[in-house]
Amino acid sequence: MKTDTLKDRIGPVLTILAALVVIWYIAAVFMNAPFQRDMDTRNNITPTTSEFISATLSQPKPILPAPHQVAQNVFENTFLRKLSSNRSLVYHAGVTLSSTVLGFALGTILGILIAVGIVHIKALDRSLMPWIIASQTVPILAIAPMVIVVLGSINITGLIPKALISTYLSFFPVAVGMVKGLRSPEVMYLDLMRTYNASAAQTFWKLRVPASVPFLFTSMKVAIAASLVGAIVGELPTGAVAGIGSKLLAGSYYSQTIDIWAALVAGSVLAALLVAIVGLAARIVDRAMGGRPA
């Protein structure tokens, strides 16, 4: 069987990325053109086409920043700033990461406990599962301010409220995936455990839990990304002075669109790293359980 080389895997990704960058540049020119045209008219300037395009891609506060402007901002605020600087993206990402990880841990534990209860208690399956699904239909932007205000009234501020918002978003995929995983063993294997006179606990630990591990880690990849979104959203109503959410707020207050896009890139990179870490943990656990590489 022919195996995919590194070139075969990266080639399509780079091609799509290059196409997106080209589309981004074209969109930046068109969206920034009206403002640049107005500025040229006020200053009685008649630029050439190349000068006009160059000007649209170098505005200090563009409607849509060009990719090189965002990349320059990310580079400067990542590698040329002290980690303690309020302008450092690493510093802000670290603040958001703390609430993300705590919320993800709480959400994972809560999701697993709910899944175990649903699988083993039919009453919970019929009563709790519909409410869990319904809870995810409420916009997080509506819930976040209420959580912040309620907890703030009892002097609980800082990390905990943001982590709870992350928990709210992250427990659902874990619960759903774990339920599917715990129910994934075929009837034949369950009958075999009964033939061996295995107890419910033995069936759970020796059959259901190993079968659920792939489902769990797949769900955790979704949950860690959702947890990051929850942490960022949780920073918005608090008026936080640190975190990716605070960078987004500050950028919107002062029309610093380049800073906004840089913060979005930082959040995307952080999400990709977190998902990759969960994927690496999944491979390690799979190897420890005797799995073979694909």
C-alpha positions, -999 to 999 in steps of 0.1 A, spaced: 0 0 0 13 34 -9 19 57 20 15 95 18 47 114 19 52 147 38 49 165 5 16 149 -3 2 159 31 15 195 32 11 203 -5 -27 207 -6 -27 226 27 -1 251 14 -21 255 -19 -53 263 -1 -34 287 23 -18 305 -7 -52 309 -23 -67 323 9 -39 348 12 -44 360 -24 -82 363 -18 -74 382 14 -51 407 -4 -78 413 -31 -105 418 -5 -82 442 15 -77 463 -16 -114 466 -24 -125 472 12 -98 498 19 -102 515 -15 -131 539 -7 -113 554 23 -81 557 4 -99 573 -26 -115 598 -2 -81 606 13 -65 611 -21 -93 634 -31 -90 656 0 -52 659 -5 -55 665 -43 -35 635 -51 -38 614 -83 -19 582 -77 -11 556 -102 -28 522 -100 2 506 -83 6 535 -58 -31 534 -50 -30 496 -44 1 500 -22 -16 527 -2 -47 506 4 -24 478 18 -5 501 42 -31 521 60 -26 525 97 -62 517 106 -76 498 76 -110 483 75 -94 450 65 -57 447 73 -34 431 47 -18 398 56 16 413 59 4 439 83 -11 413 106 20 391 103 42 420 112 21 428 142 21 392 154 58 390 150 65 422 168 42 415 197 53 379 200 91 380 197 100 416 202 81 423 234 89 412 270 67 385 282 55 408 310 46 436 286 9 445 282 14 444 244 28 409 243 5 384 226 23 356 246 13 373 278 -23 377 268 -24 342 254 -11 329 287 -38 346 307 -65 332 284 -48 298 285 -51 295 323 -89 298 323 -91 276 291 -72 247 307 -91 250 340 -125 251 322 -115 223 300 -105 201 329 -137 208 347 -158 203 316 -141 170 308 -147 157 343 -183 169 343 -189 154 308 -175 120 318 -196 119 350 -227 128 331 -220 102 304 -215 74 330 -247 84 347 -267 84 314 -254 51 303 -261 33 336 -292 51 347 -321 50 323 -339 78 341 -310 102 335 -309 91 298 -345 101 294 -346 132 316 -311 147 316 -300 143 280 -327 165 264 -318 193 289 -281 190 281 -289 193 244 -312 222 250 -286 240 271 -263 244 241 -290 262 221 -287 293 245 -261 317 230 -230 319 252 -230 357 247 -262 358 267 -250 335 294 -216 350 300 -227 383 314 -252 366 338 -224 343 351 -201 372 356 -227 393 374 -240 365 396 -206 354 407 -194 389 411 -222 396 435 -207 370 459 -172 383 453 -161 355 430 -141 372 402 -110 366 381 -102 331 368 -132 312 382 -160 329 362 -142 326 329 -133 290 336 -170 282 343 -180 297 310 -154 275 294 -168 245 313 -202 253 300 -190 250 264 -166 221 268 -187 196 288 -212 190 261 -190 174 234 -173 153 260 -206 141 274 -220 132 240 -188 115 228 -184 96 260 -220 83 259 -214 71 224 -181 55 234 -195 37 264 -223 23 243 -200 13 214 -192 -23 225 -212 -48 204 -239 -69 220 -217 -100 214 -190 -86 237 -215 -77 264 -229 -112 262 -194 -126 265 -188 -106 297 -221 -120 311 -209 -155 301 -178 -149 322 -201 -138 350 -184 -104 351 -199 -78 374 -212 -44 362 -180 -27 374 -158 -53 356 -178 -48 324 -174 -11 328 -137 -9 334 -126 -38 312 -149 -33 282 -168 0 281 -140 23 292 -113 9 268 -139 11 239 -148 47 248 -112 61 248 -110 69 210 -144 87 213 -133 105 244 -102 120 228 -120 129 197 -146 148 218 -118 164 238 -103 180 207 -136 197 201 -140 205 238 -105 222 241 -113 245 212 -147 253 226 -131 260 260 -108 285 244 -138 303 228 -155 303 262 -125 318 279 -123 346 253 -160 353 255 -158 353 293 -132 381 291 -155 404 271 -182 414 297 -156 416 325 -137 444 309 -105 424 314 -72 441 311 -54 410 300 -62 381 277 -70 377 241 -105 389 248 -91 421 263 -70 426 231 -101 423 210 -119 448 232 -91 473 232 -88 470 194 -125 476 189 -125 507 213 -96 524 194 -103 511 159 -70 492 159 -81 466 133 -46 453 129 -44 445 166 -78 428 164 -67 405 136 -34 398 154 -53 387 185 -75 365 163 -44 349 148 -29 344 183 -62 327 194 -62 305 163 -26 294 169 -33 287 205 -63 266 196 -43 246 171 -16 240 197 -41 228 223 -58 205 198 -24 191 188 -15 184 224 -48 165 229 -41 146 197 -6 137 210 -20 126 243 -45 104 224 -16 87 205 3 81 237 -27 65 254 -34 45 223 1 31 222 0 24 260 -33 4 254 -16 -17 227 -28 1 196 -8 1 164 0 32 143 -22 37 113 
